[in-house]
Amino acid sequence: MCPDASGRDDADALHADALFDAAAAALAAHSTDQVLRGVLNGTSAGIVILDPRLRHLYANPAFTRMTGVPAADLLGRTLAEALPEVADRPDVQRQVLDDGQPREVVISGRTHADAPEDRRWWHCAYHRLTAEGGRVGLVGIMLEITEFRQQQHDLEQARHRLSLLDTAATRIGTTLDVDMTCAELADFIVPRLADLATVEVVPSDAPHGTATRPGALRLRRTALATIPTLTARAHAVGVTGEYVRHPAGSAVQRCVANGSPVLWRPGDDERPEAEHVAEYRAMGVHSLLVVPLTARGHTIGAMTLARAGLTPPFGEEDTVLAQDLAGRAAISVDNASRYARSQGIALELQRALLAEPGSPHPNLEMASRYLPSGTSAVVGGDWYETIRLPYGRTLLAMGDVMGHGIEAAVDMSNYRSILRYVAATDLPPHRILRQLDTLICEESEASRPATCLLALTDPARERCAYASAGHLPPALLGEDGGTELINVPGGPPLGTCFGGYELVTSPFRPGQVLLLYTDGLVERRGEDIDVSLARLADLKLPVAGDLDDLLDEVLRGLVPQAAEDDIAVLAARLRPRPGPDVVEPT
């Protein structure tokens, strides 16, 4: 037998040495019977002698202490008869009797003195006894390894838990989307830990501290997953996307309010959630575990796990594992929630700012679009502006603040405000950019760099003057359907403090449409910008109709279903000059 399995320490070794010394002394005195009895009775190992029918002929004191069965009750009976709670291995014992080959086996069970939840483990070795060429029985040696097996079990459980958590880290929270993250959590739980799992979170519009307030609790169900046999009935307890009201004192309400798991059985009808008892029983659910989703010290929701049919009820180890999974997943859910709030604030700010551009002169028709990214990127700093100037002129601006998020939207607002101030001085576009760059660089808190394109339309002269701070070239759509990209030298982006912008003037006649845009309209990941601009130049677009319809055609022709970046686009067209009897409004 392996010394590790015996669990003997140094004290046991010293005891064994003393027994051997005593045995040697007794043998020297020719007292063999006394020596044998001393060895059998003094050893800490349980020793039994069985007859060919596996009934006990002898059991030493150590064996009776291990099993809790007195020798008188054991003699003449098999172990299964004397102690039914122990899973004996008579098949192994008979094999040893048949072929004479010693064998070792591990058996387990409860003794008479053990509590129902207790379990012990023993390591047994059997040898055949022969006399005068015949089989007379077996000798069995038993060592208790309960502590060793418990440590081994705990270690295996810890390894399993860590392995599961490592796997969960790669499968939960792959996106910054709350519903998707919750769905990944539920799908991971089923069937690894439960037969049914639901995930519910505190609604984003709920006041702060709602989860811990007394009384009923309103949550939004973000995910539901079941094993195939429960799928048909799962709708009875709710569907994803709906808002669920949990009464005060219910398992979910108590779990969220206290921030601790709650184990509940559908048979506990006195609980407030008794309205679902019939549905749970119909599905064969016999055990439910509600675990809080807690992140950064705040409970943001709850996860309900259910087991049905022959699946064992939830135990302490299941609760610990579920808490570990919920704790890790809650961080991902909270990150997604924070991202959604930040994205929403930035998007609303940007839309609010873009919804208030200045009004152009009546002699200029204009339409615009702003489309947020369809990917996981945060909303950017795309912007446009129109500023009415004297003599029927209108200054059009298209810009793109580098970066994303609320900061980019705030900087966008700052650029627009300074532009309005500088444009009021009625400078040409290239000098406006120069002043704008200077003022931005003089601010105590430097803004993010931004590209910008200015187009000063002059309907009276049927021309347009351009200047660019690192922005993409404007496009001029002709009456023949062709598209011309106007070559405007691109100076440094605003906010870099380099200056150096050039003025370009070109005709802009009635019937033509001027198109200003940000890079999200044309650029594609991994594609050269010249290829992207050539795609725009190849467009054949009708310019005689409504400008909003024209922008729809541009977006359909250039933008995939999920745009990789935010898009701002502005179209402008000269209105026909009024007749001699018509007074143009000022």
N, C-alpha and C positions, 0 to 999 in steps of 0.2 A: 504493500500500500504506500501511496505517496505521503510523505511526512506532512506536506502542506494540508492535505485533506484531513489528516487526523486532528489538526489544530493543537497538537501538544506543544507546550512551551518548555523552557529549560527545567522548570520544576518537575514536569512529567518525565523528562529524561533522567533526572537524578533519582526519581522514584523507581523508574525501571531498572537503573543500575543497582539500586539497593535490593530489588527483588532478585536480580540475577546473582548478586553476591550471596543472598540468603539461600538461593537454590543450590549454588555450588557447595556451600557449607553443608547443607542437608544431604546432598548426594554423597559427599565424602563420609557422612555418618551412616550411609545406607538407609536413609529414611525417605524413600522415593514417594510413597503415598502422601506423606506429609508435605513434601516439596510441591507436588502437583496441586494439592488442595490450596496451598498457600499462594501459588502462582495464579490459579483461577479466581480465587476469592479476592486477591489483593490487587489485581490489575484494574485499570480504569476502563478498559475495553469490555464491552458486553460480549460474553461467550456463551453459546448454547450448543447442545448436542441433540440432533434430531434423529429419529429412527427412519427406516426406509419409507414410511408413510408420512414423513415430515412432521410428526408429532414430537413435542419437546420431551426429552428425557432428562435434560439438565439445563439450568440457567443460573449463571453466577450472579452475585449481588449487584454488580454494575449493570447487567442487563435489565434486572427488575427495576432498578432506579430510573433507567432511561425510559422504559415503557410505562412505568407506573403500575405494572401487573405483578401481583405477588407470585412467587414461585409455585405455591400450591395451586393457584388458579391457572397457571400456564402448563404444568406438567400433564402429559397425555393429550394435549390439544395443539392444533396448529396455531401460528401467529394470527391468521385471519379469524380464527374462531375466538381467540382470547382478546384480540384487539382489532375489531372490524374497521376502525378509523385509519389504520395503517395499510397502505397499498403494498402488500407483500408481493414477492416475485417467485411463486412456486415453480414457474416454468424454468427459471434459472437453476433453482435447486434440483429439479428433476434431471436437467442436463448434466449437472455435476455428478449425480448418482449414476447416470447412464454411461458416460464416457470417462469419468474420473479426472477430468480437466478442471482445475480450480478456476473459479470465476468471481468477479467483483461486480457489484451492482449498487445503485443508489435508490433507496426507498424513502417515502415521505408519508406523513399523516399526522394525526393528533393522538395524544395519549389521554388517559382518563382525566388527568389534572389540567389539561390545556383548555383555554377558552375556545369557543367555536371559530373565532377568526384566526387563532394561532395555527401554525404549521411547523413541523419539525422535519429535519432531514438526517438520514443515517447512511453511512458508507459501510456496506457489508461484503465480507469475503467468505466463500464457502469452499471446504475441502472434503473429499470423500474419505470415510473411515472404512477400512477393510480388516478382516480377521479370518485367518485360515482360508484365504482365497475368495472370500465372499464379501458382499457389501453389507455393512452393518449400520450405516447411517452417514450423517454429515456433521461436521463441526463448523459453526458459524461464528465469525468475529465481527462485532459491530462497533463503529465509532460515530459519535454524533458530530455532524458538520453543519448544524443549523446556522451558527454564526457566520461560518465561511460562505454558505450558500446565500445568506441574506446580504452579505457584503458583495458577493458576486452579482446578485440580482440588482442591488442598488447601483452598482457600477454599470451593468448593462442598461438599466433604465436611464442613467445619466448620459451614456453614450447615445442611446436612441433619441433622447430629448435634444441633445446638442446637434445631432445629425438632422433631425427634423427642423430645428430652428435655422440651421445653416441653409437648408433647402428652401425654407420659407422666405429667407432674406433675398433669394434670387427670383422668387415667383410672386411676391406681394410687394406692391408699390413700384411697379415698372413704369407707371405713368403718373402725371400730376393731375389725375382725374379722380374725384372722390368716389363716384359710383363704380368706376373700373377697379379701383383699389379694394373696395369692399367686396366686389364680385370675386376678385382674386383670392381674398381671404376666405370667403365661404367655399369656393371651389377647392381650396387647399385643405380645408377642414374635413370635407366630405370626400371619400369615406375614411380618411385616416383616423379621425377622432370621433366622428359622429355620423349618424345616418341622415340627419337633417340639420341645417344651419341657416340662421337668419342674422343679418347685420342691420342695425338701426343706428342712426346718428341724430344728434340734436340739429334741428333745421338751422340753416345759415341766418335766417331772419329772426331767430329766437333771441330775446334779451339775454344779456350776460348773467350767468348764474341760474338760468332756468332749470338746469339738470338737477341741482341740489335743493331746490325749493320743495317744501312739503306740498302734498296734493297730487293730482293727476299729472302725468307726464306725456307730452306729445313728441313723438320721434318720427323721423322719415325712414321708411324701410328702403335700404339701398341695395340689398342683395339677398338672395335665397337660393340654396342649393340642397339637393336631396339625392339619395341613392335611387336607382331606377324604379324599384318597387314602390316607392313613396311618391313618385312624381305626380301621378294622376290625382292624388288626394291633397297634395301640398297647397293648392290654391285655397283650401278651406281655412287655412290659418293666415291668409294674406298674400298679397302680390307685391312685387318690387315697384317702387315709385310712389306708393300710397303713404299717407300719414296715419300713424297708429297711435291711439290714445290708450295709455296704460293707467288704470285707476290707482289711487293711492293705496299702498300696501301690497300691490302686486309684486311678483318676483322681479320683473324688469325695473319697476319704479324703485324698489328697495335696493337693488343692485346699483343703479345709477346714483341714487342719493347717498348711499354709504360707501360707494367705490369698492365694494367687495363682492366676490362671487356668491351666488345663491343656488343651492341645489333644491329642486322641486320635483314632485311626482304628480302626474295627472290625477292620482287618487286623492290628493289633498284638496278636497272640494271646498274646504273652508276658506281657501285663498280667494282673493278678489278676481283672479284670472280664470275663475271656474267656467266662464262662458266658452272657453276653448277646450274644456275637458272632453266633451263629446268628440270633437274633431281629433284630438290627440289619441283618444282611445280607439277611434275608428282606424287610425293609422297603425295601431299597435305600439304607440309610444309609451314607454314605462319609466323613463328617466330624462329629466331636463336639467341643463346646467346653464345659468346665465352669468356671463363674465363681462365686467366693465371694460370699455375702451378708454384708457386713461393715458393722456400725453401731456407732458410738461406741467404736471400737477393738476390738470383739469380733466374731468370725465366728459368725453365728447360723444358717448354712445354706449351701446351694449351689443353683445353677441350671444345669441341663444342657440344652444346645442341640444339635440334630442337623439335618444337611442330607442330603437324599437325592436320587436321580435326577439330573436335569440341573442342579440348583442348584450353583453353584460352591462349592468347599471354603471353610472359614473362613480369612480372612486377618488381617493385623495390624489393619487398620481395623475389621473386625468385632469383634475382641477388645476394642479400645478402646471401641467403642460399647456392647458388651455389659457391660463393666465400669461404664461410666457409668450405664446403666440399672439394673444390679444395685445400685450404690451408692445411688442415689436410692430405689429400691424397698425396700432393706434398712432404711432409716430408718422407712418406713411400717410394715414388718413388725415392727420392734422396738417402735415405738410401740403397735401393736396387742397385742403380747405383754405389754408392761408394763401396758397397760390391763387385759388379761385377768387378769394376776396380781393387780393392785390390786382389780379387781372381785371376784375369787375370795376374796381375804382379807377384804374388807369384807363380802361375803355370808356367808361362814362365821362371821365374828365376830357379825354380826347374828343369824343363825340360832341360834348357840350361846347368845346372850343371851336371845333370845325363847323358847328352849326351856326356860328355867328360871324361869318366873314363879312367884310364890308360890301356895300352895294356898288356894282359897276355903273358907269354911265348908261343911260337908256340906249345909246347907240351901240352897245356891246351886249350880245346875248351870251349867256354862260350856263354851264351845267357842271356838276361835280359828283364824285363818288369817293367814299372811303370804305374799304373792306379790311377788317382785321384778319390776321393770319388764321388759316385753317389748320395749322399744325400746333405742336406743343410750345412754340415760341411765345414769349410774353409780348403783349401789345407794344408796338414801337412808337417812334416819335414823328411819324409822317404828318405833314401839315400843308395847308394852302391858305392864301389870303388874296383879297382883292381890295385895292385902295383907289378911291375916286380922286382924280387930280383935275386941276383947271384945264380949260380949253378942250373939254370932251375926252381927255385922256384917262386911261385906267391902267394902274400898275397891277400886274398879276404876279403872284409869288408861289413857288412850290419848293418845299424844303423837307429835309429828312434828318432828324437829330439822331446821332449815333447812339446805339444802345437800346434798351427796352425797359418797360415798366413805368412805374409812377414817376421816377426821376426824369425819364426821357419826356414824358408828357408835360411835366412842369417846365422843363427847359424849353420845350416847344412853345409853351405859352409866353415864356420870357422873350424868345426870339420874335414872336409875332408882335408883342408890345413894343419892342425897340424898333422893329421895322416900321410900324405905323408912325412912330415919333420921327424917325429919320426921313421917311417918305414925304412927310409934310413940308420939308424944306425944298421940295421940287427939284431934286438933283437927278442927273441921268443915272441909269441903273448901275453902272460900274462904280460910280462915286457913292451911291447908296450902300453898296456892298462894302466899300472901303470904310465908310463911317460905321456901319453896323459891326464890322469886325473889330474896329478900334474900341467902340463902346463896350462890347462884350468882354474884350480883354482887360478893360479897365475896371470891371466889376470885381469886388472883393472876393466873391465866390464864383470861380470860373465855371461857366456852363460847359456842357459836353459839346464837342465839335459837331457841326452840322453842315450838310451840303445845301445849296440854295440856288434856284434859278429865278431871275427876274425878267419879266417881259412887259415893256411899257408900250401899250397899244395907242396908236394915234390915228383914229379913223379919218380925221380931216385930211391927213397926208397919205392915208392908206399905207402905213408902214408900221413896223414894230421894232423896238430896240431891245437887245438882249444883253445880259451879263450873267456869268455863271461862277459860283463858288464850288467847284468840284461836282456839279450835278450833271445828270444825263441830259443829252441835247433835246430841245423841243422838236415836235413833229408838226409839220404843216400839211394838212390834207387838202388836196386840190379838187376842183370841180370835176376833173376827169377820173377821180377815184384813186389817183396815185398818192403816195406818202413820201414827203421829203423830210429828211433829218437835217436840221439847220446846224451848221458847224459853229458852235460857240466855244471859244477857248475856255477851258476849265481852270479857274484859279484855285488857290488853296481853300479848304473848307473854312467856314466861319468859326471863330474861336481859337484858331491856331496862331493868330497875330502875325501872319506873314504878309497879308495884303497882296496887291498885284492883280487887279481884275481888268478885263478888257471889254470894250463895247463893240457889239456887232449889230448892224441895222439891215433889215431886209424888208421887201414889200409884204404887205398884209392886206389883201383886197377882199371886197365882199364876195361871198360864196366860198371862200376858204375857211377852214377850221384849224385853229391853233390848239395843239394838244400838249399839256404839261403833265408830268407823271413822276412817280417815285420808282425806285429800282424794283420794287416788288412786282410791278406790271410785266417786266420783261426778263429780269435775271432768273437763271435757273442754276441750281447747285451743280458744280462740275462743268459748267458750260462757259466758253469764252464770251465776254461781253459783246464783242463784235457780232457773234452769231445771234445773240439775243436781240441786238438792235436791228439786225438784218430781218429778223422775223417780223418786227414792227414795220419796217420799211416796205415789206412785201404785202402788207395788208391792202386790200382793195375795198374801200368803204364809201358808201353813199353819204354825201355831206349836205344834201338838200333838205333832209327831213329834220325831225325833232332832235335836238342835241342829246337828250336823255336816251333816245333810241340808239343814237350813234355810240354813246358810251357802253350801252349794253352789248352792241356788236363788238366793240374793242375788247371788252372783258371776256366775251365768249370765245373770241379768236385767240387770245393770248394767255388767259389764266386757267390753270387746271382746277379741278374740283376742290382740292385742298391747297390753297396758296401757301408757299413757303415763307412769305413775309407779308407784312402789311402793305396795302396798296392805297395810294391817293392819286386821283387823276382828275384833271380839270380841262374842259373844252370851252373855247371861246370863238365867237363868230361875229363879224361886223353886221349890224343891221343895215338894211338899205337906207340911204339918205332920204330925209323927208322932202316932199315937193316944195316949190317956192311959196305956196300958200299955207304951209304947215309950219308952226313955230315949234322949234325943238325945246323941250323942257330943260331947265337948268338944274 
